[in-house]
Amino acid sequence: MERIFLDVASQEDICHECATSALNERKPMVATIGFFDGVHLGHRFLIDNVVSAAKEEGWESTVVTFDRHPREVLGLDFQPLLLSTLDEKLYYLAETGVDWSVILRFDKVMASMSAEVFMKRILYDRLNVRRLIMGYDNRFGYRQRESFENYVAYGQKIGLIVERASVFSRDEQKISSSAIRKLLEAGEIEHANRCLGYRYSFDGRVVKGFGNGRRLGFPTANVVPRDERKLIPGKGVFAVRVTLTGRKGPLGGMLNIGTRPTFNGNGRSIEVNILDFEGDIYGEELEIEFVARIRDERKFDSLEALTEQLAADKKDIIALLKLKSHER
C-alpha cells in the first residue's frame, strides 16, 4: 500500500511519497472516504468492495481518510476517544490490500469545503477518482448537509460514479466504531475484538509506580498510554499479551485498570504483571494487547484476600492465554 499525505489548503500539491506529476498520471481510482477509526470488520467489508471493483475495472483502489478526527478541529463538545492512532490506522489499512491510502490534513479549510467542491477539486481533479463507493451511513462536506442523492447528482455532473455499499452486520448487529467504543468502555473485550477482527491494543511507557504489587508478590509495571486520545477500556482485570520494544515477545500478562480501591487510590492507574518475566523496565516502551476481561475491580477487606484473588486470577489467565494462543 502506498500513501499520499495531502494538504487541501495548499495550492501546490502536498507532501506525499510520489511526485505530483506521477500522481496525475496514475490510473483511474475507485475510492471510499471516511475516518475509519479502528478499521473494523465493517470498514474492511466496505474496502473489500472497493478493492474488488477496482480489479474489475482494471483501476486502482483508494481509501481517503483524515489525519485527525473532524470533531477535534471543529471544537465540538463531544470528541470521542480513538480506537486507533494514525499509525495504527495505516497499519490496518495496509492489511486490506488497498493500493493507496490518501491522508487528508483535516483543518478549518477542509471543514469548510462543500461536498460538491471536494468531489470535483480533490477526488476528481487531484486524485483521479472515477468511482466512489460510500459506506451506508457516511456523509461528508461542510456540516454534512448533503444527502447521498446529492452526492450522486454532483458525481453525474463531473463524470464520477457514486454508489452506496450495503450494510455489514454480524449476528444481526451493525458494526460501527461508536458501538465498539461502548463495548470497550464496558470492558466487553472479547465482543469488541470480534467486531474489530483483531485484538484491541495500546502502546505505552513504563513509569515509576507505587510498588504495592511487588510487596504482594505480583510485581507490576505502571503504564502511561503513549497517546492520551486513545481509548483505554473500562475498569477491571484483564488477560493480556505484552510486547516490550526490542525484546522477545509477546508475553502473557495480568492487567488491572482502575483506582486501586484496596489501597484507597485516586485516579486511574494501569498496571500489568508480566508473567514469567523479571527485569527493570522503567522507561521502556511496550504494547498491551487485550485478550479477555477476567473480573471487575473491587475493594478487598485485607491484603491477604487480595493476594489470594491475584493468585487465582493468574491461574485463570495462564489457562485462558494458553487456550487462545492460536487466535488473532
C-alpha positions as MATLAB code, in Angstrom:
seq = 'MERIFLDVASQEDICHECATSALNERKPMVATIGFFDGVHLGHRFLIDNVVSAAKEEGWESTVVTFDRHPREVLGLDFQPLLLSTLDEKLYYLAETGVDWSVILRFDKVMASMSAEVFMKRILYDRLNVRRLIMGYDNRFGYRQRESFENYVAYGQKIGLIVERASVFSRDEQKISSSAIRKLLEAGEIEHANRCLGYRYSFDGRVVKGFGNGRRLGFPTANVVPRDERKLIPGKGVFAVRVTLTGRKGPLGGMLNIGTRPTFNGNGRSIEVNILDFEGDIYGEELEIEFVARIRDERKFDSLEALTEQLAADKKDIIALLKLKSHER';
ca = [
       0.000    0.000    0.000;
       1.320    3.430   -0.947;
       0.455    6.604    0.946;
      -0.318   10.164   -0.057;
      -0.414   12.954    2.540;
      -2.498   15.745    1.084;
      -2.946   19.269    2.418;
      -6.145   20.644    0.911;
      -5.210   24.216    1.881;
      -2.041   24.008   -0.202;
      -2.258   25.293   -3.711;
       0.827   23.302   -4.708;
       0.047   19.766   -4.072;
       1.405   18.407   -0.952;
       3.751   16.174    0.851;
       3.421   12.644   -0.439;
       5.551    9.689   -1.448;
       5.345   10.225   -5.179;
       5.798   13.224   -7.459;
       2.676   15.252   -8.233;
       3.134   14.618  -11.940;
       3.210   10.872  -11.291;
       0.036   11.141   -9.205;
      -1.781   12.936  -12.000;
      -0.728   10.260  -14.476;
      -1.980    7.328  -12.412;
      -4.769    5.004  -13.457;
      -8.337    5.997  -12.566;
      -9.238    5.183   -8.986;
     -12.120    3.514   -7.199;
     -12.293    5.143   -3.776;
     -14.114    5.293   -0.491;
     -13.914    8.019    2.127;
     -14.225    8.107    5.893;
     -12.372    8.407    9.194;
     -12.138    4.606    9.552;
     -11.405    4.636   13.271;
     -10.273    1.152   14.247;
     -10.546   -0.230   10.687;
     -13.079   -2.749   11.996;
     -14.875   -5.529   10.114;
     -17.495   -3.127    8.772;
     -14.771   -0.925    7.314;
     -12.991   -3.951    5.861;
     -16.196   -5.104    4.192;
     -16.517   -1.689    2.541;
     -12.863   -1.628    1.487;
     -13.161   -5.169    0.084;
     -15.903   -3.810   -2.197;
     -13.568   -1.025   -3.336;
     -10.667   -3.396   -3.996;
     -12.897   -5.810   -5.940;
     -14.453   -3.015   -8.005;
     -11.014   -1.616   -8.879;
      -9.817   -5.022  -10.055;
     -12.913   -5.424  -12.223;
     -12.261   -2.036  -13.831;
      -8.516   -2.516  -14.158;
      -8.068    0.613  -11.998;
      -6.515    1.245   -8.572;
      -8.205    1.124   -5.168;
      -8.007    4.019   -2.728;
      -9.060    4.827    0.822;
      -9.395    8.548    1.543;
      -9.156    9.332    5.257;
      -8.130   12.121    7.661;
      -5.130   12.763    9.885;
      -7.321   13.653   12.871;
     -10.921   13.315   13.979;
     -13.034   16.129   12.476;
     -14.525   16.933   15.882;
     -11.039   17.744   17.170;
     -10.713   20.546   14.604;
     -14.291   21.771   14.858;
     -14.004   22.075   18.638;
     -17.321   20.338   19.302;
     -18.189   19.433   22.891;
     -18.063   15.686   22.285;
     -14.758   14.368   20.957;
     -14.643   10.561   21.029;
     -11.531    8.776   22.212;
      -9.912    6.904   19.351;
      -9.787    3.193   18.601;
      -6.649    3.697   16.509;
      -3.890    6.256   16.202;
      -2.998    7.404   12.693;
      -0.054    4.981   12.530;
      -2.255    2.108   13.702;
      -4.955    3.015   11.202;
      -2.471    2.996    8.330;
      -1.118   -0.361    9.502;
      -4.585   -1.911    9.499;
      -5.476   -0.306    6.161;
      -2.364   -1.878    4.637;
      -3.726   -5.284    5.686;
      -6.820   -4.804    3.497;
      -4.916   -4.969    0.217;
      -5.959   -1.476   -0.901;
      -3.495    0.134   -3.343;
      -3.469    3.640   -1.887;
      -4.257    5.450    1.348;
      -4.792    9.182    0.971;
      -4.466   11.018    4.275;
      -6.068   14.453    4.174;
      -4.909   17.126    6.577;
      -8.201   17.989    8.269;
      -8.224   21.670    9.162;
     -10.733   24.529    9.008;
     -10.187   24.931    5.276;
     -11.043   21.271    4.790;
     -14.024   21.549    7.149;
     -15.494   24.492    5.229;
     -15.370   22.774    1.836;
     -18.701   21.706    0.383;
     -19.164   18.133   -0.789;
     -19.565   19.292   -4.393;
     -16.309   21.255   -4.392;
     -14.498   18.440   -2.587;
     -15.648   15.847   -5.104;
     -14.543   17.975   -8.067;
     -11.301   19.522   -6.833;
      -9.936   16.746   -4.632;
     -11.439   13.429   -5.668;
     -11.829   14.011   -9.407;
      -9.100   16.511  -10.326;
      -6.301   15.737   -7.891;
      -6.785   12.029   -7.187;
      -8.331   10.858  -10.466;
     -11.218    9.137   -8.646;
     -13.810    7.956  -11.149;
     -15.930    5.737   -8.901;
     -16.810    6.441   -5.261;
     -18.253    3.693   -3.041;
     -19.668    5.132    0.165;
     -20.439    3.489    3.476;
     -24.163    3.047    4.022;
     -24.368    5.835    6.630;
     -21.409    8.031    5.659;
     -21.749   11.744    4.920;
     -19.131   14.365    4.180;
     -18.811   18.004    3.181;
     -19.449   21.238    5.078;
     -21.570   20.415    8.144;
     -22.569   17.176    6.380;
     -25.536   18.979    4.861;
     -25.847   16.944    1.674;
     -27.583   13.622    1.229;
     -26.470   10.567   -0.718;
     -28.731   11.710   -3.564;
     -26.800   14.995   -3.660;
     -23.506   13.128   -3.961;
     -24.894   11.112   -6.865;
     -26.044   14.306   -8.615;
     -22.695   16.041   -8.117;
     -20.933   12.980   -9.474;
     -23.093   12.902  -12.584;
     -22.099   16.497  -13.378;
     -18.382   15.665  -13.448;
     -18.351   12.025  -14.543;
     -17.815   10.386  -11.149;
     -19.968    7.344  -10.365;
     -21.249    7.331   -6.764;
     -22.549    4.137   -5.145;
     -23.616    3.095   -1.665;
     -22.295   -0.127   -0.113;
     -24.680   -2.470    1.646;
     -24.837   -2.704    5.434;
     -22.421   -5.113    7.095;
     -23.565   -6.824   10.267;
     -22.548   -9.766   12.418;
     -25.053  -11.735   14.463;
     -27.692   -9.205   13.350;
     -25.686   -6.371   14.933;
     -24.447   -3.446   12.879;
     -20.757   -2.927   13.486;
     -19.611    0.672   13.990;
     -16.754    2.498   15.689;
     -19.148    4.047   18.218;
     -20.591    0.626   19.123;
     -17.091   -0.792   19.620;
     -16.148    2.151   21.842;
     -19.134    1.359   24.065;
     -18.121   -2.299   24.271;
     -14.575   -1.394   25.304;
     -15.766    1.149   27.849;
     -17.960   -1.580   29.345;
     -14.990   -3.958   29.423;
     -16.547   -6.331   26.883;
     -13.181   -7.078   25.307;
     -13.934  -10.325   23.506;
     -17.072   -8.904   21.887;
     -15.161   -5.788   20.818;
     -12.332   -7.907   19.404;
     -14.797   -9.920   17.311;
     -16.177   -6.689   15.847;
     -12.700   -5.344   15.167;
     -11.379   -8.550   13.634;
      -8.247   -8.349   15.777;
      -7.268   -7.827   19.406;
      -7.543   -4.286   20.687;
      -4.260   -2.824   21.933;
      -2.481    0.332   23.003;
       1.136    1.484   23.273;
       2.567    2.938   26.444;
       5.622    3.672   28.537;
       6.546    2.154   31.908;
       6.825    4.697   34.726;
       7.510    4.504   38.436;
       4.566    3.086   40.349;
       3.574    2.580   43.974;
       5.277   -0.794   44.491;
       2.174   -2.399   46.001;
       2.199   -5.319   43.580;
       5.808   -6.216   44.360;
       5.051   -6.305   48.096;
       2.218   -8.741   47.367;
       4.404  -10.985   45.217;
       2.963   -9.757   41.912;
       5.322   -7.020   40.648;
       3.633   -4.718   38.186;
       4.703   -2.202   35.583;
       2.804    1.060   35.818;
       1.895    2.100   32.255;
       1.117    5.526   30.786;
      -0.516    5.381   27.318;
       1.526    6.983   24.545;
      -1.451    8.859   23.095;
      -3.920   10.453   25.509;
      -6.588   10.409   22.766;
      -6.526    6.611   22.598;
      -9.435    4.838   24.294;
      -8.492    2.671   27.275;
     -11.056    0.000   28.246;
     -13.113    0.320   31.404;
     -12.124   -0.854   34.873;
     -11.303   -4.476   35.525;
      -8.722   -7.246   35.480;
      -7.713   -8.450   32.026;
      -5.765  -11.228   30.372;
      -3.339   -9.505   28.013;
      -0.296  -10.089   25.869;
       2.629   -7.730   26.367;
       5.327   -6.912   23.825;
       8.340   -4.966   25.089;
      10.098   -2.926   22.420;
      13.325   -4.606   21.368;
      12.684   -7.766   23.394;
      11.255  -11.167   22.610;
       7.533  -11.423   22.879;
       4.698  -11.320   23.285;
       4.496  -12.406   26.918;
       1.385  -13.175   28.915;
       0.188  -10.578   31.375;
      -2.357   -9.770   34.077;
      -3.537   -6.188   33.699;
      -5.517   -4.073   36.136;
      -7.259   -0.858   35.107;
      -8.856    1.091   37.905;
      -8.339    3.171   41.015;
      -6.682    0.590   43.353;
      -9.614    0.681   45.828;
      -7.957   -1.685   48.330;
      -5.196    0.924   48.694;
      -7.648    3.866   48.645;
      -6.185    5.053   45.361;
      -7.189    8.179   43.495;
      -7.353    8.478   39.730;
      -6.987    5.787   37.097;
      -3.962    3.522   37.114;
      -2.917    0.932   34.525;
      -0.704   -1.807   35.973;
       0.451   -5.019   34.337;
       2.052   -8.058   35.911;
       4.097   -9.656   33.117;
       4.074  -13.418   33.594;
       7.375  -15.311   33.773;
       9.408  -12.132   33.438;
      11.961  -10.417   35.657;
      13.870   -7.238   34.988;
      13.913   -3.469   35.348;
      11.828   -1.990   32.541;
      11.251    1.547   33.827;
      11.195    3.952   30.904;
      10.707    1.213   28.310;
       8.015    1.201   25.625;
       5.532   -1.630   25.344;
       2.351   -2.717   23.600;
      -0.539   -4.230   25.521;
      -2.965   -6.417   23.584;
      -6.286   -7.298   25.235;
      -7.409  -10.926   25.156;
     -10.256  -11.092   27.689;
     -11.686   -9.485   30.798;
     -11.446  -11.681   33.896;
     -13.408   -9.785   36.530;
     -14.418   -6.410   37.944;
     -12.014   -4.364   40.004;
     -13.170   -4.420   43.617;
     -12.059   -3.484   47.113;
     -10.817   -6.314   49.360;
     -11.071   -6.401   53.140;
      -7.396   -7.327   53.555;
      -4.163   -7.630   51.623;
      -4.272  -11.384   52.231;
      -7.649  -11.612   50.477;
      -6.323   -9.546   47.571;
      -3.231  -11.759   47.292;
      -5.387  -14.890   47.186;
      -7.539  -13.377   44.453;
      -4.499  -12.345   42.405;
      -3.151  -15.896   42.605;
      -6.494  -17.223   41.356;
      -6.583  -14.577   38.605;
      -3.092  -15.527   37.468;
      -4.044  -19.187   37.269;
      -7.150  -18.373   35.231;
      -5.219  -16.052   32.921;
      -2.474  -18.600   32.216;
      -5.112  -21.174   31.253;
      -7.058  -18.692   29.140;
      -3.997  -17.431   27.268;
      -2.989  -21.000   26.502;
      -6.493  -21.739   25.214;
      -6.495  -18.653   23.000;
      -2.864  -18.851   21.881;
      -3.793  -19.542   18.260;
      -6.407  -16.799   17.981;
      -5.576  -13.467   16.473;
];
